[in-house]
Amino acid sequence: MSRPPAPAVIYRHTWFDTLAAWLLALCWILPLAYAVWTAFHPSAYATRLDLAAPWTLQNFRNAWEAAPFARYFLNTTLLVLMILAAQLVLSTLAAFAFARYEFRGKHIAFALVLVLVQLMIMPDILLVENYQTMARLGLVDTLLAIGLPYFASAFAIFLLRQTFLGIPKELDEAARVEGASTLQILWRVYVPLAKPVYTAFALVSVSFHWNNFLWPLIITNSVESRPLTVGLQVFSSVEQGVDWSTITAATLMTSAPLLVAFILFQRQFVQSFMRAGIK
């Protein structure tokens, strides 16, 4: 006799799940709420909650005048766009080669060099070697020096390779019958079908490099190449004292573009991650 099918497992939300979700949301929102409160109130109310406290924008004016934020915003925007463009181009070509071409050592190169080496080695370990390389190239204190170590992204190559492997080869053959070249097939067949993956990776890349701090701090020396995160250190000067209202105002100005983008495009963000399969 055949065994009866196993009953479907139905997951029911419990009060514990709801409580855990609210606790996680509270832990996430509390630092942001404190930053908003402190930034819009005088320094005297930075450590105490008083609903009658006056609101002010002076903290933002002080932060804007204390550092060349316009230059920092320009540097950061150019930096993240440069890195993203290089990552998308190089990762697309590499992923297409790994997915559709056969060559000696293909699987070893992908498994060892790409996944095990680049994904498992923390970037902080290579700070000294990267600095020496940039010094030999004469690129110290430039935006190119900040972005160059990140141009090749193992994460992007892995995502795109998995996506390209799922595209039927019949589409390649149909395009070749129509006279399309390899680059035309890549641009007109593979890239459009991988748009959700490109969007999801772009969100990860932009948010990471917008907030990156350690490598830009080491490789830059002047305002002309300094990004926002490094520019914020001017507010931690012990000689001038620490004004938390000004610091939080500067922090909000730095993170505002990412927060606004997330609020405006929240639905597109979630859909892109779901379609790309990023958990």
SVG drawing of the C-alpha trace seen along z (x, -y; Angstrom):
<svg xmlns="http://www.w3.org/2000/svg" viewBox="-3 -78 59 80">
<polyline fill="none" stroke="black" stroke-width="0.4" points="0.0,0.0 1.2,-3.5 1.8,-5.8 -0.6,-8.7 0.9,-12.1 2.4,-14.0 0.2,-16.8 1.3,-20.3 3.1,-22.2 1.3,-25.5 3.3,-28.2 1.3,-30.3 2.5,-33.6 2.5,-33.7 2.7,-36.5 6.4,-35.7 7.0,-36.4 5.1,-39.7 7.0,-40.7 10.4,-39.8 9.5,-41.8 8.6,-44.9 11.8,-44.6 13.9,-44.4 12.1,-47.4 12.6,-49.3 16.3,-48.5 16.6,-49.8 14.7,-53.0 16.0,-54.2 19.4,-55.4 17.7,-57.2 15.1,-58.7 17.8,-60.0 19.7,-61.5 16.6,-63.3 15.7,-64.6 19.3,-65.8 19.8,-67.4 16.7,-69.5 17.1,-70.7 19.7,-72.9 22.6,-71.2 21.1,-71.6 18.4,-69.0 20.8,-66.4 20.6,-64.1 17.1,-64.8 13.6,-64.5 11.5,-67.6 8.4,-67.9 8.4,-71.6 12.0,-72.0 12.4,-74.5 13.1,-73.2 16.0,-74.7 17.9,-74.3 21.0,-76.0 22.8,-72.6 22.6,-71.9 24.0,-75.4 26.8,-74.8 27.6,-71.5 27.5,-72.8 29.8,-75.7 32.2,-73.5 33.2,-71.3 33.0,-71.6 30.0,-69.3 29.2,-70.4 32.6,-69.0 32.2,-65.9 28.8,-65.2 30.3,-65.6 33.2,-63.4 31.0,-60.6 28.6,-60.8 31.3,-60.5 33.0,-57.7 30.0,-55.5 28.9,-56.0 32.4,-55.2 32.7,-52.1 29.2,-50.9 29.8,-51.4 33.1,-49.6 31.6,-46.7 28.7,-46.3 30.8,-46.2 33.6,-43.9 31.2,-41.6 28.9,-41.2 31.8,-40.2 33.3,-37.9 29.9,-36.3 29.1,-35.7 32.4,-34.0 32.0,-31.8 28.4,-30.9 28.7,-30.4 32.3,-29.7 34.3,-26.5 38.0,-26.8 40.6,-24.9 40.5,-25.5 37.1,-27.2 35.5,-25.6 38.7,-25.8 39.2,-29.4 35.6,-30.2 35.6,-28.1 39.1,-28.9 40.1,-32.3 36.7,-34.0 34.6,-32.5 37.1,-31.3 39.8,-34.0 37.9,-37.2 34.7,-36.5 36.5,-35.0 39.4,-37.5 38.3,-40.6 39.3,-43.8 40.9,-45.2 43.7,-42.6 44.8,-44.2 45.0,-47.8 48.8,-48.0 49.3,-46.2 46.7,-48.3 48.3,-51.5 51.7,-50.4 50.2,-49.6 48.5,-53.0 51.7,-54.7 53.6,-53.0 50.9,-54.0 51.0,-57.6 47.3,-57.6 47.4,-58.4 44.8,-61.0 42.6,-60.5 39.1,-59.2 40.5,-56.6 42.6,-55.2 39.6,-54.8 37.6,-53.0 40.2,-50.9 40.4,-48.0 36.6,-47.5 36.2,-47.5 36.1,-43.7 33.3,-42.4 33.1,-38.6 29.6,-39.1 28.4,-40.6 30.1,-38.0 28.6,-35.2 25.1,-36.6 25.2,-37.3 26.8,-34.0 24.0,-32.2 21.4,-34.3 23.0,-33.8 23.2,-30.0 19.4,-30.0 18.8,-31.7 18.1,-29.1 20.8,-28.6 18.1,-28.5 18.0,-32.3 21.7,-32.5 21.1,-30.3 18.1,-32.3 20.1,-35.5 23.0,-34.1 20.7,-33.0 19.6,-36.6 23.2,-37.6 23.9,-39.0 27.4,-39.1 28.5,-37.9 28.4,-41.4 25.0,-42.1 23.6,-38.8 25.0,-39.8 23.5,-43.3 20.1,-42.5 19.4,-39.1 21.3,-38.5 21.4,-42.0 17.6,-42.7 16.7,-39.4 19.1,-40.1 17.7,-43.6 16.4,-42.6 19.9,-41.3 21.5,-44.5 19.1,-46.6 19.6,-44.5 23.4,-44.6 23.4,-48.3 21.6,-48.9 24.2,-46.9 27.1,-48.5 26.0,-52.1 25.0,-51.7 28.4,-50.0 30.6,-52.5 28.6,-55.5 29.3,-54.5 32.8,-53.1 35.3,-54.7 38.5,-52.9 40.1,-52.7 39.1,-56.3 40.5,-57.5 43.9,-55.9 44.3,-56.8 43.1,-60.4 44.8,-63.5 42.9,-66.5 39.4,-67.9 39.6,-67.5 39.3,-63.7 37.7,-63.1 34.3,-61.5 31.5,-62.2 32.3,-59.5 35.9,-60.7 34.8,-64.4 32.7,-63.6 35.8,-63.1 36.2,-66.9 33.4,-66.9 35.2,-64.5 38.1,-67.0 38.8,-66.9 40.3,-70.4 37.0,-71.9 34.9,-69.8 32.2,-67.3 28.8,-68.9 26.4,-66.0 23.7,-68.2 26.1,-69.2 27.4,-65.7 24.0,-64.2 23.0,-67.0 26.1,-66.2 25.3,-62.5 21.7,-63.0 22.9,-65.1 25.3,-62.3 22.8,-59.5 19.8,-61.6 20.3,-60.6 20.2,-56.9 17.2,-57.3 15.2,-59.3 16.0,-56.9 14.9,-54.0 11.6,-55.7 10.8,-56.7 11.7,-53.3 11.0,-50.9 8.7,-48.7 11.1,-48.5 14.0,-47.7 12.1,-44.7 10.9,-43.4 14.4,-43.6 15.8,-41.6 13.0,-39.0 13.5,-38.5 17.2,-38.3 17.0,-35.7 19.1,-37.5 18.2,-36.4"/>
</svg>
